[in-house]
Amino acid sequence: MSELIKYYVEDLAVGQTASLEKTFTEQDIHHFAEVTGDCNPLHLDEDYAKTTLFKGRIAHGMLTAGLISAVLGTELPGPGAIYMSQNLKFRAPVRIGDRVKAQVTVEDVNVEKKRVKLHCVCTVGDDVVMEGEAMMMVPSRG
């Protein structure tokens, strides 16, 4: 497994960052609804969604949050790390066709406990649509 590990806890430092971007499609929204069972009409029914404060369909918040999981699981800290906790604040809606950038930044490293705290933010253009903090357990070389 060590050949799959991107970072050990000893490799991490405050300020390190990683990101990925994805444009959400109609198909993404429908697949997420199908997989999770979250068929809220706010996501799937344009006529209904037009009657809401969003004035149209929006992506599931947890679909956007999934991009954070992807960065944490594949980039920083990457394979071998274990998600321990996540808090999120949804700041603005994500709409079909929006290109979302998910970025994580190391805020704290505790080598002894093999814990890393990361600031997480998703943006569409210059607008923050979601932010929070994740705690990860990261493998040690020791």
Backbone as a chain_set.jsonl record, in Angstrom:
{"seq": "MSELIKYYVEDLAVGQTASLEKTFTEQDIHHFAEVTGDCNPLHLDEDYAKTTLFKGRIAHGMLTAGLISAVLGTELPGPGAIYMSQNLKFRAPVRIGDRVKAQVTVEDVNVEKKRVKLHCVCTVGDDVVMEGEAMMMVPSRG", "coords": {"N": [[0.812, -1.197, 0.0], [2.072, 1.216, 0.536], [3.131, 2.29, -1.801], [0.994, 3.548, -2.929], [0.386, 5.695, -1.337], [0.29, 9.149, -1.189], [1.025, 11.325, 0.434], [2.638, 11.264, 3.542], [2.018, 11.908, 7.026], [4.21, 13.245, 7.998], [5.121, 14.608, 5.805], [3.523, 16.761, 5.414], [2.622, 20.243, 5.628], [1.64, 23.35, 7.11], [-0.28, 25.412, 5.06], [0.051, 24.078, 2.648], [-1.603, 23.203, -0.373], [-4.277, 21.977, -2.457], [-6.318, 21.311, -5.339], [-9.29, 20.783, -7.35], [-11.354, 20.898, -10.292], [-14.693, 20.947, -11.557], [-17.357, 20.842, -13.855], [-20.726, 20.919, -13.26], [-23.221, 18.836, -14.549], [-26.421, 18.212, -16.103], [-26.769, 15.457, -16.108], [-25.091, 14.706, -13.965], [-26.551, 15.687, -11.768], [-28.892, 14.127, -11.91], [-27.797, 11.542, -11.639], [-26.721, 11.703, -9.045], [-29.067, 12.078, -7.558], [-30.321, 9.648, -8.088], [-28.509, 7.767, -7.01], [-28.378, 8.513, -4.285], [-31.013, 8.795, -3.514], [-32.091, 11.229, -3.003], [-34.433, 13.01, -4.118], [-35.455, 15.558, -4.183], [-37.568, 18.02, -5.448], [-36.471, 20.514, -5.915], [-34.055, 20.095, -7.074], [-34.647, 18.61, -9.325], [-36.97, 19.338, -10.707], [-37.849, 21.793, -12.74], [-40.086, 23.548, -12.98], [-41.192, 23.494, -10.383], [-38.901, 24.375, -8.95], [-38.618, 26.991, -9.843], [-40.464, 28.339, -8.296], [-39.27, 28.697, -5.888], [-36.974, 30.361, -3.578], [-34.625, 30.271, -4.986], [-35.251, 30.453, -7.641], [-34.994, 28.636, -9.691], [-33.611, 25.43, -10.696], [-31.164, 23.816, -8.621], [-27.951, 22.377, -7.845], [-27.446, 19.513, -5.748], [-26.384, 20.151, -2.457], [-24.649, 18.364, -1.202], [-23.527, 17.083, -3.336], [-21.801, 18.986, -4.353], [-20.154, 19.099, -2.082], [-19.004, 16.631, -2.329], [-16.896, 17.048, -4.072], [-14.932, 18.102, -2.452], [-14.341, 15.85, -0.921], [-13.219, 14.325, -2.96], [-10.84, 15.751, -3.548], [-9.508, 15.523, -1.074], [-9.265, 12.738, -0.885], [-7.766, 11.989, -3.095], [-5.742, 13.811, -3.701], [-4.711, 15.652, -1.569], [-4.767, 14.974, 1.726], [-4.599, 12.6, 0.299], [-4.522, 9.159, -1.034], [-4.747, 6.58, 1.437], [-5.208, 8.195, 3.604], [-7.638, 8.88, 6.154], [-10.894, 9.991, 6.402], [-12.093, 11.849, 9.018], [-13.76, 13.841, 10.109], [-16.038, 16.465, 9.092], [-17.073, 19.76, 8.606], [-19.479, 21.945, 7.214], [-20.498, 24.897, 5.496], [-22.988, 26.16, 3.587], [-22.94, 28.574, 1.216], [-23.881, 29.712, -1.157], [-25.968, 28.906, -4.002], [-25.289, 26.204, -6.318], [-25.494, 25.851, -9.73], [-26.753, 23.982, -12.556], [-24.339, 23.517, -15.004], [-22.524, 25.217, -13.838], [-19.089, 25.768, -13.13], [-17.255, 24.353, -10.704], [-14.782, 24.957, -8.319], [-12.934, 23.129, -6.106], [-11.068, 23.458, -3.238], [-8.506, 22.628, -0.946], [-6.718, 23.403, 2.019], [-3.953, 22.955, 4.081], [-4.257, 23.442, 7.501], [-3.408, 22.736, 10.038], [-1.073, 20.496, 11.473], [-0.647, 17.553, 13.222], [1.701, 15.598, 14.045], [2.263, 13.626, 15.959], [-0.284, 12.604, 16.702], [-1.122, 11.888, 14.229], [-2.852, 13.501, 12.737], [-4.515, 15.801, 10.596], [-5.682, 18.991, 9.95], [-7.763, 20.638, 7.676], [-8.636, 23.47, 5.743], [-11.478, 23.929, 3.78], [-12.837, 24.861, 0.69], [-15.267, 25.737, -1.727], [-15.699, 27.211, -4.844], [-17.419, 29.192, -7.299], [-16.411, 30.757, -9.944], [-15.531, 33.825, -8.629], [-17.066, 33.571, -6.416], [-17.767, 32.271, -3.239], [-19.192, 29.224, -2.623], [-19.41, 27.206, -0.839], [-17.971, 26.313, 2.289], [-15.699, 25.032, 4.775], [-14.322, 22.803, 7.233], [-12.072, 20.126, 7.478], [-11.098, 17.103, 9.128], [-8.496, 14.861, 9.08], [-7.065, 11.577, 9.324], [-3.82, 10.655, 8.879], [-1.493, 8.481, 7.357], [1.626, 7.456, 8.879], [5.161, 7.49, 8.447], [6.499, 6.187, 10.389]], "CA": [[0.0, 0.0, 0.0], [2.893, 2.417, 0.639], [3.334, 2.876, -3.126], [-0.198, 4.325, -3.263], [0.291, 6.856, -0.458], [0.84, 10.364, -1.787], [1.667, 12.075, 1.517], [2.628, 10.825, 4.934], [1.786, 13.057, 7.893], [5.483, 13.97, 8.133], [5.337, 15.392, 4.579], [2.552, 17.852, 5.329], [2.954, 21.492, 6.31], [0.622, 24.39, 7.046], [-0.238, 26.198, 3.834], [-0.024, 23.24, 1.447], [-2.93, 23.286, -0.964], [-4.586, 21.181, -3.646], [-7.66, 21.616, -5.811], [-9.78, 20.212, -8.6], [-12.504, 21.606, -10.819], [-15.668, 20.146, -12.3], [-18.593, 21.484, -14.266], [-21.853, 20.032, -12.975], [-24.124, 18.655, -15.678], [-27.757, 17.65, -15.855], [-26.568, 14.038, -15.812], [-24.549, 14.611, -12.606], [-27.653, 15.912, -10.825], [-29.766, 12.948, -11.942], [-27.077, 10.392, -11.064], [-26.642, 11.89, -7.591], [-30.415, 11.818, -7.033], [-30.573, 8.214, -8.198], [-27.64, 7.03, -6.079], [-28.667, 8.84, -2.884], [-32.446, 8.821, -3.227], [-32.5, 12.614, -2.751], [-35.186, 13.437, -5.304], [-36.088, 16.834, -3.888], [-37.864, 18.685, -6.72], [-35.6, 21.681, -6.081], [-32.944, 19.662, -7.919], [-35.072, 17.838, -10.489], [-38.192, 19.842, -11.347], [-37.664, 23.224, -13.012], [-41.31, 24.296, -12.669], [-41.239, 23.658, -8.925], [-37.746, 25.149, -8.493], [-38.862, 28.402, -10.165], [-41.3, 28.918, -7.242], [-38.468, 28.812, -4.668], [-36.104, 31.536, -3.505], [-33.521, 30.118, -5.94], [-35.807, 30.789, -8.959], [-34.579, 27.628, -10.66], [-32.977, 24.231, -10.125], [-29.792, 23.897, -8.115], [-27.301, 21.104, -7.547], [-27.456, 19.072, -4.349], [-25.233, 20.648, -1.703], [-23.69, 17.292, -0.916], [-22.805, 16.8, -4.58], [-20.687, 19.937, -4.297], [-19.266, 18.644, -1.008], [-18.272, 15.47, -2.826], [-15.638, 17.479, -4.683], [-13.962, 18.198, -1.347], [-13.937, 14.47, -0.65], [-12.335, 13.892, -4.045], [-9.515, 16.365, -3.356], [-8.897, 14.914, 0.115], [-8.986, 11.322, -1.105], [-6.876, 11.713, -4.223], [-4.658, 14.784, -3.845], [-4.117, 16.137, -0.324], [-3.532, 14.207, 1.811], [-4.581, 11.551, -0.712], [-4.743, 7.759, -0.662], [-4.23, 6.147, 2.736], [-5.763, 9.057, 4.645], [-8.994, 8.522, 6.58], [-11.769, 11.12, 6.718], [-12.597, 11.728, 10.387], [-14.897, 14.743, 10.298], [-16.179, 17.559, 8.136], [-18.182, 20.676, 8.8], [-19.713, 22.688, 5.978], [-21.467, 25.99, 5.431], [-23.376, 26.4, 2.206], [-23.029, 30.034, 1.097], [-24.613, 30.108, -2.364], [-26.336, 27.728, -4.785], [-24.558, 25.791, -7.516], [-26.483, 25.556, -10.768], [-26.317, 23.138, -13.655], [-23.456, 24.262, -15.894], [-21.495, 25.935, -13.081], [-17.789, 25.132, -12.929], [-16.94, 24.471, -9.284], [-13.405, 24.667, -7.911], [-12.815, 22.694, -4.708], [-9.68, 23.624, -2.794], [-8.22, 22.358, 0.46], [-5.462, 23.98, 2.486], [-3.558, 22.441, 5.389], [-4.295, 24.45, 8.565], [-2.698, 22.263, 11.22], [-0.547, 19.135, 11.376], [-0.244, 16.968, 14.491], [2.41, 14.378, 13.648], [2.134, 12.632, 17.028], [-1.603, 11.979, 16.621], [-1.373, 11.582, 12.807], [-4.056, 14.252, 12.379], [-4.321, 17.004, 9.79], [-6.881, 19.808, 9.79], [-7.708, 21.342, 6.399], [-9.696, 24.39, 5.363], [-12.07, 23.469, 2.518], [-13.674, 25.888, 0.083], [-15.7, 25.551, -3.109], [-16.048, 28.477, -5.471], [-17.852, 29.301, -8.686], [-15.803, 32.05, -10.247], [-15.015, 34.446, -7.402], [-18.061, 33.413, -5.356], [-17.678, 31.101, -2.358], [-20.492, 28.559, -2.544], [-19.381, 26.304, 0.315], [-16.68, 26.258, 2.978], [-15.718, 24.273, 6.01], [-13.065, 22.297, 7.772], [-12.015, 18.659, 7.54], [-10.049, 16.481, 9.932], [-8.071, 13.617, 8.462], [-6.008, 10.783, 9.921], [-2.894, 10.437, 7.778], [-0.471, 7.498, 7.707], [2.953, 7.929, 9.259], [6.269, 6.638, 8.017], [6.911, 5.418, 11.565]], "C": [[0.856, 1.262, 0.0], [3.139, 3.07, -0.718], [2.141, 3.721, -3.576], [-0.3, 5.621, -2.469], [0.994, 8.042, -1.1], [1.618, 11.168, -0.752], [1.558, 11.306, 2.818], [2.464, 12.08, 5.781], [3.057, 13.893, 8.037], [5.777, 14.86, 6.919], [4.495, 16.662, 4.529], [2.969, 19.061, 6.148], [1.811, 22.485, 6.134], [0.831, 25.197, 5.765], [-0.258, 25.38, 2.555], [-1.448, 23.242, 0.94], [-3.047, 22.366, -2.174], [-6.015, 21.501, -4.054], [-8.013, 20.767, -7.021], [-11.003, 21.0, -9.008], [-13.396, 20.662, -11.604], [-16.86, 21.017, -12.65], [-19.73, 20.497, -14.04], [-22.83, 20.032, -14.14], [-25.49, 18.169, -15.196], [-27.623, 16.188, -15.423], [-26.012, 13.843, -14.391], [-25.656, 14.732, -11.564], [-28.546, 14.672, -10.759], [-29.084, 11.715, -11.356], [-27.01, 10.502, -9.541], [-27.991, 11.588, -6.949], [-30.706, 10.319, -7.029], [-29.773, 7.426, -7.159], [-28.046, 7.271, -4.629], [-30.137, 8.731, -2.515], [-32.957, 10.216, -2.917], [-33.13, 13.17, -4.024], [-35.977, 14.709, -5.028], [-36.342, 17.561, -5.212], [-37.054, 19.959, -6.947], [-34.439, 21.364, -7.033], [-33.401, 19.11, -9.266], [-36.236, 18.427, -11.288], [-38.105, 21.365, -11.516], [-38.904, 24.041, -12.662], [-41.426, 24.53, -11.167], [-40.131, 24.609, -8.47], [-37.914, 26.643, -8.779], [-39.686, 29.093, -9.083], [-40.528, 29.137, -5.937], [-37.617, 30.077, -4.679], [-34.937, 31.455, -4.478], [-33.948, 30.415, -7.375], [-35.34, 29.851, -10.067], [-33.865, 26.489, -9.95], [-31.551, 24.517, -9.67], [-29.262, 22.482, -7.886], [-27.476, 20.776, -6.068], [-26.214, 19.634, -3.655], [-24.18, 19.579, -1.465], [-22.971, 16.807, -2.181], [-21.588, 17.726, -4.658], [-19.677, 19.505, -3.24], [-18.442, 17.433, -1.44], [-16.971, 15.843, -3.51], [-14.546, 17.643, -3.634], [-13.439, 16.802, -1.019], [-12.964, 13.971, -1.708], [-10.933, 14.476, -3.896], [-8.799, 15.696, -2.191], [-8.459, 13.475, -0.152], [-7.978, 11.027, -2.196], [-5.648, 12.617, -4.285], [-3.952, 15.141, -2.536], [-5.065, 15.874, 0.827], [-3.461, 13.015, 0.87], [-4.788, 10.149, -0.177], [-4.046, 7.381, 0.649], [-4.759, 6.971, 3.892], [-7.207, 8.648, 4.93], [-9.731, 9.793, 6.998], [-12.314, 10.914, 8.124], [-13.804, 12.624, 10.639], [-14.86, 15.843, 9.248], [-17.299, 18.456, 8.616], [-18.279, 21.547, 7.559], [-20.71, 23.807, 6.21], [-21.729, 26.246, 3.952], [-23.693, 27.881, 2.069], [-23.865, 30.504, -0.088], [-24.928, 28.85, -3.165], [-25.36, 27.469, -5.931], [-25.612, 25.349, -8.516], [-25.884, 24.644, -11.836], [-25.522, 24.001, -14.634], [-22.397, 25.067, -15.173], [-20.216, 25.103, -12.99], [-17.371, 25.414, -11.491], [-15.477, 24.105, -9.063], [-13.43, 24.316, -6.432], [-11.346, 22.773, -4.329], [-9.569, 23.326, -1.31], [-6.839, 22.911, 0.791], [-5.16, 23.446, 3.876], [-3.514, 23.597, 6.386], [-3.481, 24.044, 9.779], [-2.263, 20.828, 10.989], [-0.114, 18.694, 12.76], [0.375, 15.609, 14.165], [2.208, 13.274, 14.68], [0.811, 11.878, 16.945], [-1.979, 11.573, 15.197], [-2.652, 12.258, 12.314], [-3.67, 15.492, 11.577], [-5.674, 17.695, 9.667], [-6.713, 20.629, 8.513], [-8.894, 22.279, 6.246], [-10.166, 23.961, 3.979], [-12.963, 24.574, 1.979], [-14.012, 25.484, -1.349], [-16.136, 26.906, -3.633], [-16.595, 28.252, -6.872], [-17.415, 30.699, -9.095], [-15.181, 32.602, -8.973], [-15.937, 34.253, -6.205], [-17.838, 32.131, -4.556], [-19.069, 30.501, -2.26], [-20.573, 27.618, -1.348], [-18.009, 26.407, 0.963], [-16.828, 25.496, 4.28], [-14.331, 23.814, 6.394], [-13.15, 20.78, 7.853], [-10.888, 18.239, 8.472], [-9.771, 15.119, 9.317], [-7.038, 12.917, 9.338], [-5.109, 10.362, 8.756], [-1.818, 9.444, 8.207], [0.875, 8.157, 8.029], [4.01, 6.96, 8.702], [6.701, 5.712, 9.149], [6.001, 4.283, 11.774]], "O": [[0.405, 2.295, -0.495], [3.338, 4.283, -0.785], [2.265, 4.522, -4.502], [-0.998, 6.547, -2.882], [2.153, 7.947, -1.504], [2.725, 11.634, -1.018], [0.504, 10.764, 3.147], [2.737, 13.187, 5.317], [2.985, 15.113, 8.183], [6.6, 15.771, 7.008], [4.73, 17.535, 3.695], [3.58, 18.936, 7.21], [1.103, 22.458, 5.128], [1.945, 25.604, 5.434], [-0.549, 25.915, 1.486], [-2.395, 23.278, 1.726], [-2.056, 22.027, -2.822], [-6.829, 21.911, -3.227], [-7.157, 20.123, -7.628], [-11.62, 21.683, -8.191], [-12.929, 19.71, -12.23], [-17.314, 21.827, -11.842], [-19.707, 19.381, -14.557], [-23.215, 21.085, -14.65], [-25.668, 17.775, -14.044], [-28.287, 15.745, -14.485], [-26.419, 12.915, -13.693], [-25.695, 13.972, -10.596], [-28.912, 14.224, -9.672], [-29.72, 10.93, -10.653], [-27.215, 9.517, -8.832], [-28.055, 10.921, -5.917], [-31.272, 9.793, -6.071], [-30.304, 6.526, -6.509], [-28.058, 6.337, -3.827], [-30.475, 8.591, -1.34], [-34.135, 10.382, -2.6], [-32.448, 13.725, -4.885], [-37.055, 14.905, -5.589], [-35.422, 17.703, -6.017], [-36.967, 20.431, -8.081], [-33.914, 22.25, -7.707], [-32.646, 19.133, -10.237], [-36.454, 18.038, -12.435], [-38.268, 22.119, -10.557], [-38.778, 25.129, -12.099], [-41.725, 25.642, -10.73], [-40.382, 25.537, -7.702], [-37.401, 27.473, -8.028], [-39.619, 30.316, -8.957], [-41.07, 29.7, -4.986], [-37.555, 30.78, -5.688], [-34.314, 32.476, -4.77], [-33.095, 30.611, -8.241], [-35.297, 30.231, -11.237], [-33.555, 26.573, -8.762], [-30.839, 25.338, -10.25], [-30.026, 21.526, -7.751], [-27.635, 21.673, -5.241], [-25.117, 19.593, -4.212], [-22.98, 19.846, -1.518], [-21.914, 16.184, -2.089], [-20.485, 17.291, -4.989], [-18.47, 19.544, -3.484], [-17.321, 17.235, -0.972], [-16.034, 15.045, -3.531], [-13.377, 17.358, -3.893], [-12.234, 16.604, -0.861], [-11.998, 13.276, -1.393], [-9.945, 13.77, -4.095], [-7.626, 15.341, -2.298], [-7.4, 13.05, 0.309], [-7.396, 9.943, -2.231], [-4.626, 12.236, -4.856], [-2.742, 14.955, -2.407], [-6.11, 16.522, 0.893], [-2.381, 12.466, 0.656], [-5.175, 9.961, 0.976], [-2.922, 7.801, 0.925], [-4.765, 6.51, 5.034], [-7.904, 8.136, 4.054], [-9.254, 10.563, 7.833], [-12.941, 9.889, 8.39], [-14.758, 12.218, 11.303], [-13.839, 16.117, 8.618], [-18.365, 17.969, 8.993], [-17.267, 21.848, 6.926], [-21.638, 23.684, 7.009], [-20.812, 26.512, 3.175], [-24.603, 28.39, 2.724], [-24.485, 31.566, -0.034], [-24.24, 27.838, -3.03], [-24.703, 28.378, -6.438], [-26.509, 24.571, -8.191], [-24.665, 24.556, -11.99], [-25.969, 25.073, -15.04], [-21.461, 25.558, -15.805], [-20.263, 23.889, -12.797], [-17.161, 26.564, -11.107], [-14.996, 23.082, -9.551], [-13.888, 25.105, -5.604], [-10.486, 22.223, -5.016], [-10.425, 23.719, -0.517], [-5.923, 22.891, -0.032], [-6.021, 23.48, 4.755], [-2.834, 24.599, 6.162], [-2.925, 24.895, 10.473], [-2.988, 20.038, 10.385], [0.687, 19.367, 13.407], [-0.326, 14.607, 14.027], [2.005, 12.115, 14.318], [0.779, 10.657, 17.098], [-3.036, 10.981, 14.98], [-3.433, 11.666, 11.569], [-2.654, 16.137, 11.836], [-6.678, 17.07, 9.325], [-5.667, 21.239, 8.287], [-10.024, 21.922, 6.58], [-9.351, 23.664, 3.105], [-13.753, 25.158, 2.721], [-13.171, 24.965, -2.083], [-16.847, 27.652, -2.96], [-16.279, 27.265, -7.536], [-17.98, 31.697, -8.648], [-14.395, 31.921, -8.314], [-15.634, 34.714, -5.105], [-17.735, 31.044, -5.123], [-20.017, 31.178, -1.864], [-21.664, 27.271, -0.895], [-17.001, 26.569, 0.274], [-17.927, 25.337, 4.813], [-13.318, 24.353, 5.948], [-14.175, 20.223, 8.248], [-9.869, 18.919, 8.592], [-10.684, 14.332, 9.067], [-6.237, 13.567, 10.01], [-5.578, 9.786, 7.774], [-1.286, 9.554, 9.312], [1.208, 9.234, 7.535], [3.754, 5.769, 8.522], [7.198, 4.61, 8.917], [6.181, 3.514, 12.718]]}, "num_chains": 1, "name": "protein.A"}
